[in-house]
Amino acid sequence: MSSTPVAYAVSHWADDRWARGSWSLIGRDGSPADRVTLGAPVGTRLRLAGEATHPSRAGMTHGAYEQGVEAATWAAGLGHRRIAVVGAGMAGLAAARTLTGIGHQVTVLEARDRTGGRTTGVRAGGAAFDLGANWLQQFDDNELARIAEDLGLRLVPTGFNDPLIAGGRPVPDGIGKELRERLAAVPVGAAMSEVVEAWLRAPGQWSASDIQRYVDAEIVMDSGAPLSWLSARYGFEPGVGEGDRWIVGGYRLLVDHLAAGLDIRLGQPVRAITVGDGGVTVDGLAERVDAVIVTVPLGALDDIAFTPELPPAHRTARSRLGMGRVEKVILRFAERFWPEHPSGYLRVHGPGPGDVCEWLDATAADGVPTLVGLFAGPWLDELWAGGDERIAGRAAAVMAAAWPGPVAPAATGR
Ligand SMILES: Cc1cc2nc3c(=O)[nH]c(=O)nc-3n(C[C@H](O)[C@H](O)[C@H](O)COP(=O)(O)OP(=O)(O)OC[C@H]3O[C@@H](n4cnc5c(N)ncnc54)[C@H](O)[C@@H]3O)c2cc1C
């Protein structure tokens, strides 16, 4: 049975100049209030939106979407008619769609040659898979999920709380509860690593290896940031949960729907924005506009020259937030060599602390054995070197080593 992929795709979000990481996180001196400050209007003509500005749904597509709608409502409420939107990800599309829908004149400027931002699909061996966002999270309270349902998209639930763990037993439930209590008890300014290291030194009723594995799966995997930088108090934000669903065919189906009919200029990186009393000048746009909504990721925000510069409160808020690194690999195989698990989710821990990867069994897309892997932590740094073929081969080897034995024939094409 061969574990050599027949098709693959590999993400490089950290090296992507229009993303510079995977999603925003709160550093040790920060709090959700920084997200609110960053998204507060700058006067009456400029507002930052995007996932990083959502106080409770940051790092997720529906959080970005909500912030886009919020910024559009703000601009419309001020009576602005001509509005520029920078970025055609979820937030930008939501803003533009909301404003266009009520008759405003909107131009979207997008640096890349495609829409969708950190949602992006690739074709691997025929079917389309997501190299960015995969799931509709917090499914019952997710506006994008309602749109996906209205569009009749095929949505597959994932049981994140019941992954099949290679070579290990499930971590006792009480560890998560105790970790949350420990994190809530420390002041702002404490780093996640301080809490984790203190606990590992005195693990109490738990085993240190179970604590480490819990931290790796829940915090390293969800952040992709060094724990010495991440806020202990606020770095473990809401996100992945039971009932999240992935979109068969990918987020592109949703993005194309949201982008339909909008004036989107692709390949137009915005480098400078000047806000004056009479309007806003955005480079790339010949005419001045009444207002601008900027939805670029945190890392890309630093590359835009604002005149006047962003207020001190916004800059301080920006400095307390950062981007993590979680990368994905899509692997297609001729045969399944890993076990089929009802939750559709698998986890492998690596040799060192912080080494972790998780896998969505995406065979449901078209019946071809397919794994979508997410890597974070030091293992990611070690494996993501060389060309994509080598990275894909190493990632496949991780799975082959985790499940070396023969597996029962799988019922594919669910
Ligand atoms: C690997 C990975 C997995 C993820 N998994 C999930 C998931 O399962 N579920 C989920 O809900 N979320 C997930 N996310 C997070 C989700 O993708 C983001 O939170 C969301 O897409 C952000 O939307 P946004 O509009 O705020 O930003 P973006 O999607 O980044 O859009 C911003 C846009 O601005 C453009 N831009 C940047 N700079 C400029 C400039 N100077 N001029 C013009 N345009 C510019 C960018 O090209 C981009 O198109 C994942 C992200 C990654 C990377």
PDBQT file of the ligand as one rigid body, heavy atoms in Angstrom, charges set to zero:
ROOT
HETATM    1  C1  LIG A 501      -4.543  27.884   7.032  1.00  0.00    +0.000 C 
HETATM    2  C2  LIG A 501      -5.748  28.646   7.484  1.00  0.00    +0.000 A 
HETATM    3  C3  LIG A 501      -6.861  27.967   7.934  1.00  0.00    +0.000 A 
HETATM    4  C4  LIG A 501      -7.977  28.665   8.367  1.00  0.00    +0.000 A 
HETATM    5  N1  LIG A 501      -9.077  27.959   8.759  1.00  0.00    +0.000 NA
HETATM    6  C5  LIG A 501     -10.222  28.623   9.028  1.00  0.00    +0.000 A 
HETATM    7  C6  LIG A 501     -11.437  27.899   9.196  1.00  0.00    +0.000 A 
HETATM    8  O1  LIG A 501     -11.477  26.677   9.070  1.00  0.00    +0.000 OA
HETATM    9  N2  LIG A 501     -12.549  28.614   9.488  1.00  0.00    +0.000 N 
HETATM   10  C7  LIG A 501     -12.539  29.980   9.606  1.00  0.00    +0.000 A 
HETATM   11  O2  LIG A 501     -13.597  30.562   9.893  1.00  0.00    +0.000 OA
HETATM   12  N3  LIG A 501     -11.403  30.680   9.414  1.00  0.00    +0.000 NA
HETATM   13  C8  LIG A 501     -10.259  30.041   9.117  1.00  0.00    +0.000 A 
HETATM   14  N4  LIG A 501      -9.121  30.732   8.845  1.00  0.00    +0.000 N 
HETATM   15  C9  LIG A 501      -9.119  32.186   9.027  1.00  0.00    +0.000 C 
HETATM   16  C10 LIG A 501      -9.859  32.914   7.898  1.00  0.00    +0.000 C 
HETATM   17  O3  LIG A 501      -9.341  32.500   6.668  1.00  0.00    +0.000 OA
HETATM   18  C11 LIG A 501      -9.671  34.405   8.071  1.00  0.00    +0.000 C 
HETATM   19  O4  LIG A 501     -10.004  34.804   9.382  1.00  0.00    +0.000 OA
HETATM   20  C12 LIG A 501     -10.554  35.219   7.124  1.00  0.00    +0.000 C 
HETATM   21  O5  LIG A 501     -10.576  34.659   5.845  1.00  0.00    +0.000 OA
HETATM   22  C13 LIG A 501     -10.050  36.643   7.096  1.00  0.00    +0.000 C 
HETATM   23  O6  LIG A 501     -10.811  37.447   6.244  1.00  0.00    +0.000 OA
HETATM   24  P1  LIG A 501     -10.415  38.968   6.078  1.00  0.00    +0.000 P 
HETATM   25  O7  LIG A 501     -11.326  39.527   5.059  1.00  0.00    +0.000 OA
HETATM   26  O8  LIG A 501     -10.349  39.612   7.393  1.00  0.00    +0.000 OA
HETATM   27  O9  LIG A 501      -8.910  38.946   5.541  1.00  0.00    +0.000 OA
HETATM   28  P2  LIG A 501      -8.323  38.314   4.193  1.00  0.00    +0.000 P 
HETATM   29  O10 LIG A 501      -9.091  37.126   3.794  1.00  0.00    +0.000 OA
HETATM   30  O11 LIG A 501      -6.888  38.150   4.403  1.00  0.00    +0.000 OA
HETATM   31  O12 LIG A 501      -8.609  39.440   3.109  1.00  0.00    +0.000 OA
HETATM   32  C14 LIG A 501      -7.822  40.593   3.031  1.00  0.00    +0.000 C 
HETATM   33  C15 LIG A 501      -7.533  40.882   1.568  1.00  0.00    +0.000 C 
HETATM   34  O13 LIG A 501      -6.723  42.055   1.497  1.00  0.00    +0.000 OA
HETATM   35  C16 LIG A 501      -5.803  41.887   0.434  1.00  0.00    +0.000 C 
HETATM   36  N5  LIG A 501      -4.703  42.831   0.635  1.00  0.00    +0.000 N 
HETATM   37  C17 LIG A 501      -3.674  42.761   1.518  1.00  0.00    +0.000 A 
HETATM   38  N6  LIG A 501      -2.910  43.860   1.425  1.00  0.00    +0.000 NA
HETATM   39  C18 LIG A 501      -3.452  44.629   0.451  1.00  0.00    +0.000 A 
HETATM   40  C19 LIG A 501      -3.134  45.900  -0.095  1.00  0.00    +0.000 A 
HETATM   41  N7  LIG A 501      -2.092  46.595   0.343  1.00  0.00    +0.000 N 
HETATM   42  N8  LIG A 501      -3.913  46.385  -1.085  1.00  0.00    +0.000 NA
HETATM   43  C20 LIG A 501      -4.992  45.689  -1.546  1.00  0.00    +0.000 A 
HETATM   44  N9  LIG A 501      -5.343  44.488  -1.052  1.00  0.00    +0.000 NA
HETATM   45  C21 LIG A 501      -4.593  43.972  -0.060  1.00  0.00    +0.000 A 
HETATM   46  C22 LIG A 501      -5.412  40.431   0.535  1.00  0.00    +0.000 C 
HETATM   47  O14 LIG A 501      -4.863  39.954  -0.665  1.00  0.00    +0.000 OA
HETATM   48  C23 LIG A 501      -6.750  39.781   0.874  1.00  0.00    +0.000 C 
HETATM   49  O15 LIG A 501      -7.432  39.379  -0.282  1.00  0.00    +0.000 OA
HETATM   50  C24 LIG A 501      -7.999  30.080   8.362  1.00  0.00    +0.000 A 
HETATM   51  C25 LIG A 501      -6.888  30.769   7.883  1.00  0.00    +0.000 A 
HETATM   52  C26 LIG A 501      -5.785  30.065   7.430  1.00  0.00    +0.000 A 
HETATM   53  C27 LIG A 501      -4.618  30.821   6.882  1.00  0.00    +0.000 C 
ENDROOT
TORSDOF 0
